[in-house]
Amino acid sequence: MFTIKNHLEVQNNHLIIGGADTTELAEKFGTPLYVTNESRIVENFSAYRRAFPDADIYYAAKANGSLAILRILARQGAGADVFSFGELYMALLAGIPHDKILFNGNSKTDFELQKATELGVRVSVDSLDELHTLSEIAQRSGKTVEIAFRVNPDVSPDTHPKISTGLRTSKFGIPAEEVVNTYREASDLPGIAPCGIHCHIGSQILDTEPFIEATEKMMDLVEQVMRTGIDLKFVDIGSGLGIPYKKGERTPQPQDLASVVLPIFNERTQALGISPKLILEPGRYIIGDTTVLLTRVNTVKKAARNFVGVDAGFNLLIRPAMYDSYHHVLVANKAASPPEGVYTVVGPICETGDVLARDRELPNVEKGDIVALLDAGAYGFSMSSQYNGRPRCAEVLVKDGIVDIIRSREDIEDLVAKQRIPARLM
Ligand SMILES: *Cc1c(COP(=O)(O)O)cnc(C)c1O
């Protein structure tokens, strides 16, 4: 037995996760199959907890909103960052308390604002327009809603443009120079209690520099907002810590983030004589490396490249197609065998872009082998679809050899469950 990455091990040439043999899981539950190691979620959450002992940690539900996963995090004391009523509903159902949830979103419906108001969930407001809508909804409901504003700190982290969210031109947040006036306006509005400030600069960020810049800019804004007489009870600096998808890649850990963020946060709040709660919203770091996607080889073809056709495509893992992301690939039933060729792993979807892994050195790959895509926990299943008439796959949770199914495989009926052919077409 030896360890290949974090919690992943190899025994008898098979990939082992959380004490379970992936080839047996593939046999028992079928493929494609997402397999998540519960212990690794707890380890990752604990790393954040240790690094930021006094902060609140709100897990970003969009990274992976499966109920069992939300439940594991609820039991660890996590709150949640939610971006829709659906995510709010699932977070509450999993037992995350309403007062540890922040409702984010750049384009919320009136229904969503109404639900947040009724359920006593704080809202991160993204525009003046939304602020006025929320004030009306709160008044009609006879409630006061605690809000933060999502501000745009104008920071450009070095990440994929599609996951950089705090640029001047991004759709998220209130421009820094308008923040103070926005808080002034909010403090005069009925039904609204401005009590926090929020930003989130992007995802898969690989150095701490952008977080330093964002924290400093946020604390400048805190100071300006405070001068208007508003008491900020929390400062939420979002998330974005990257994880090492490539072998040997060095990425900052929560401890490294804390070592640059906390001195700024502590010094500035002390100087201002305030003690707001710090909130962080990690998604990818908590769940990314906990999960493998198992997919079976349907066919191997020697053409311009050696193509390995598997049964999962971008319908189940869209990151390579959408963000040019790298996922490390192993043959789960030949996990310790030496490489014998260069292969490109492709899905079954009718799109040229349905490539999961390009030009990888792998052992001799044959029909029936199980390919494992590592680090598939974040933005994997949560971004899946039924494209090309493919039911979504199952998810299992493993812990010390105990295996539980946490989402059953959709069947062919699920493809048509909500559809109707109008009578006049019969
Ligand atoms: C997506 C998102 C997060 C999580 O980002 P990660 O990079 O996955 O940690 C946190 N906060 C907000 C507002 C987000 O949109």
The ligand as an ORCA input file, in Angstrom:
! r2SCAN-3c Opt
* xyz 0 1
  C     -17.976     30.627     -5.934
  C     -17.965     31.478     -4.733
  C     -17.220     31.121     -3.610
  C     -16.339     29.890     -3.561
  O     -15.179     30.022     -4.299
  P     -14.064     28.866     -4.297
  O     -13.024     29.348     -5.204
  O     -14.714     27.624     -4.747
  O     -13.574     28.716     -2.900
  C     -17.292     31.925     -2.494
  N     -18.056     33.043     -2.484
  C     -18.784     33.430     -3.541
  C     -19.611     34.650     -3.462
  C     -18.754     32.671     -4.706
  O     -19.460     33.062     -5.766
*
